[in-house]
Amino acid sequence: MNVEQTDLPGVLLISPKVFGDARGYFKETWSRQRYQDAGLPGDFVQDNLSYSRKGILRGLHFQNPRPQGKLVQVLQGEVFDVAVDIRYGSPHFGRWFGTVLSAENHLQMYVPEGFAHGFCVLTEAALFAYKCTEYYEPSSEFSLRWDDPDIGIAWPLDSAPELSAKDRDAPRLRDLPQHRLPVYP
Ligand SMILES: Cc1cn([C@H]2C[C@H](O)[C@@H](COP(=O)(O)OP(=O)(O)O[C@H]3O[C@@H](C)C(=O)[C@@H](O)[C@H]3O)O2)c(=O)[nH]c1=O
């Protein structure tokens, strides 16, 4: 596998080794020692799977306290996946990184603890799988506006996305009280 730093420090792009043959392909999607040696956490505690139709956007989400690092990948379809550094005091506070993850490109992204995360679906549907370093804790989970102009994510969308009620009402980063934000480092 190959692991690349992105231009947002802490966010990693992982290309698993894909063994193609006449039957199709095989890949290891996570192996603790190898991923740990490459700088990822070894202590994921929860696996999640979501299915969404084209035009759906989930995010931007984060947990604090109990921040979650997320190793994300797409099993079917294509999404534009985004991480935003929202750690109070970070030199990269408010900066985002986004890329296309798809079943075809096999890319995985690591979104570190303290970053907000979201994605929009670019194909008819997408099956989105991820491992988390912390358990889901609804009382610590928050949404941040997907189109916060202070963050300025260039979502590759031609029309307004479909959102959950929670995400539609989400505040801007500048309106989140400081104690809600994860702290750097
Ligand atoms: C995230 C999550 C949700 N749920 C439940 C709560 C709710 O009834 C239902 C749907 O939850 P949500 O609307 O929050 O699902 P969703 O919008 O898919 O939330 C996810 O979005 C992406 C972008 C992330 O980064 C994830 O960490 C997570 O926040 O599933 C769990 O039971 N466990 C979980 O870990």
The ligand as a Gaussian input file, in Angstrom:
#p B3LYP/6-31G(d) Opt

LIG

0 1
 C      -23.035000       8.197000      13.175000
 C      -23.984000       7.250000      13.914000
 C      -25.335000       7.390000      13.793000
 N      -26.168000       6.548000      14.444000
 C      -27.627000       6.726000      14.289000
 C      -28.142000       8.069000      14.765000
 C      -29.251000       8.409000      13.788000
 O      -30.474000       7.894000      14.273000
 C      -28.891000       7.672000      12.520000
 C      -28.341000       8.586000      11.426000
 O      -27.321000       9.369000      12.023000
 P      -26.684000      10.614000      11.263000
 O      -27.747000      11.387000      10.596000
 O      -25.805000      11.338000      12.252000
 O      -25.784000       9.869000      10.169000
 P      -24.707000      10.519000       9.187000
 O      -25.204000      11.824000       8.720000
 O      -24.355000       9.484000       8.198000
 O      -23.476000      10.752000      10.171000
 C      -22.158000      10.446000       9.768000
 O      -21.763000      11.424000       8.826000
 C      -20.413000      11.337000       8.403000
 C      -20.136000      12.502000       7.492000
 C      -19.452000      11.189000       9.496000
 O      -18.336000      11.717000       9.482000
 C      -19.842000      10.264000      10.589000
 O      -18.970000      10.360000      11.700000
 C      -21.258000      10.460000      11.014000
 O      -21.377000      11.699000      11.695000
 O      -27.916000       6.681000      12.881000
 C      -25.689000       5.547000      15.248000
 O      -26.467000       4.768000      15.856000
 N      -24.324000       5.375000      15.355000
 C      -23.455000       6.188000      14.725000
 O      -22.201000       5.994000      14.841000

